[in-house]
């Protein structure tokens, strides 16, 4: 298993864009946020024991080596976007447009 060695903070700027900051340790985060506990129930075993901070949602895994924390506003908006995204439907047979396009190419 790869070690989680990058700590990522995702917030939203005043212009509405996402601001992403990466740190090589959690020390700078501890200096700017109050630690209120440690994660003891994550299904990702590498996150267990990671700090939990007041005002941030997390820790959550992002890839193999990144621990992600989000502001509550970013967490809510990204969760809504993720929930509203409709999965692409797969069809078993080609649509009429695909059949017509294939016929014109041949």
C-alpha positions in Angstrom: 0.0 0.0 0.0 1.2 3.5 -0.8 1.6 5.9 2.1 -0.6 9.0 2.2 2.0 11.7 2.1 0.1 14.7 0.6 -2.5 16.7 2.4 -4.9 18.6 0.2 -7.2 21.5 1.3 -10.0 22.4 -1.1 -11.8 25.7 -0.5 -13.7 28.2 -2.6 -12.2 31.6 -3.5 -14.2 34.9 -3.5 -14.5 34.6 -7.2 -16.2 31.2 -6.9 -13.3 29.1 -8.2 -11.9 26.2 -6.3 -8.7 26.8 -4.4 -6.5 23.8 -3.9 -3.5 23.8 -1.6 -1.2 20.8 -1.1 1.1 20.2 1.9 3.7 17.5 2.5 2.7 17.2 6.1 -0.3 18.0 8.3 1.7 20.5 10.4 0.8 23.6 8.5 -2.9 22.6 8.7 -2.6 22.1 12.4 -1.2 25.6 12.7 -4.2 27.1 10.9 -7.0 24.9 12.1 -8.0 23.4 15.4 -7.7 19.6 15.6 -10.8 18.2 17.2 -10.0 14.5 17.0 -8.6 11.7 14.9 -10.4 9.6 12.3 -11.2 6.1 13.8 -13.9 4.8 11.4 -12.7 5.3 7.8 -13.1 2.3 5.5 -9.7 3.3 4.0 -7.4 2.0 6.7 -4.6 4.4 5.8 -6.9 7.3 6.9 -7.4 5.9 10.4 -5.6 8.1 12.9 -5.5 11.1 10.6 -6.5 14.4 12.2 -10.0 15.8 12.1 -10.2 19.6 12.0 -12.8 22.1 13.0 -14.3 23.8 9.9 -13.1 21.1 7.4 -14.8 18.0 6.1 -12.4 15.0 6.0 -10.1 13.2 5.9 -11.1 11.5 2.7 -9.0 9.6 0.2 -8.1 11.1 -3.2 -6.0 8.7 -5.1 -3.4 6.5 -3.5 -1.2 9.1 -1.8 -3.5 12.1 -1.1 -5.6 12.9 2.0 -8.3 15.5 1.1 -10.0 18.0 3.4 -12.8 20.3 2.1 -14.6 23.3 3.4 -18.2 22.6 4.2 -19.4 24.8 1.3 -17.2 22.9 -1.2 -18.2 19.6 0.1 -21.9 20.4 -0.2 -21.7 21.9 -3.7 -19.5 19.0 -5.1 -21.8 16.4 -3.5 -24.8 18.1 -5.1 -23.1 18.1 -8.5 -22.1 14.5 -8.1 -25.6 13.5 -7.1 -27.3 15.4 -10.0 -25.0 13.9 -12.6 -27.0 11.3 -14.6 -25.2 8.2 -15.7 -24.9 7.7 -19.4 -27.3 5.1 -20.5 -26.0 2.2 -22.5 -28.0 0.8 -25.3 -27.8 -2.7 -26.7 -28.4 -1.8 -30.2 -27.3 1.3 -32.1 -29.6 4.3 -32.3 -31.2 5.3 -35.6 -28.6 8.1 -36.0 -25.7 5.7 -35.7 -27.3 3.3 -38.2 -27.9 6.1 -40.7 -24.3 7.5 -40.2 -22.9 4.0 -40.7 -24.9 3.6 -43.9 -23.7 6.9 -45.4 -20.1 6.0 -44.7 -20.3 2.6 -46.4 
